[in-house]
Amino acid sequence: MNEPVLKKAMDTLEFLSQDAEARRLYEDRQKYLHDEASMIEGALAEGEKKKAVQMTLELLKLGVDTSIISKASGLSEAEIIALRKQN
């Protein structure tokens, strides 16, 4: 057991197996961390989507072909066509 990560995992497992309240608190903390990471990931994805939409709108103004915009932005051609109709 020279591996520090493995030792930490084993220590945590041993600690949690002894006390139900500690296990519950640990699981609550893990759930919180997972939920927080999911929210951050979602916010980043939303930000990337907004950035892609802004870029698409600018490229549409310049008259760039839909298929090229799709490759550059990651948006589908259907999404681009919908944006073109909105603006």
Stockholm file with secondary structure:
# STOCKHOLM 1.0

chainA/1-87         MNEPVLKKAMDTLEFLSQDAEARRLYEDRQKYLHDEASMIEGALAEGEKKKAVQMTLELLKLGVDTSIISKASGLSEAEIIALRKQN
#=GR chainA/1-87 SS CCCHHHHHHHHHHHHHHHCHHHHHHHHHHHHHHHHHHHHHHHHHHHHHHHHHHHHHHHHHHTTCCHHHHHHHHCCCHHHHHHHHHHC
#=GC SS_cons        CCCHHHHHHHHHHHHHHHCHHHHHHHHHHHHHHHHHHHHHHHHHHHHHHHHHHHHHHHHHHTTCCHHHHHHHHCCCHHHHHHHHHHC
//
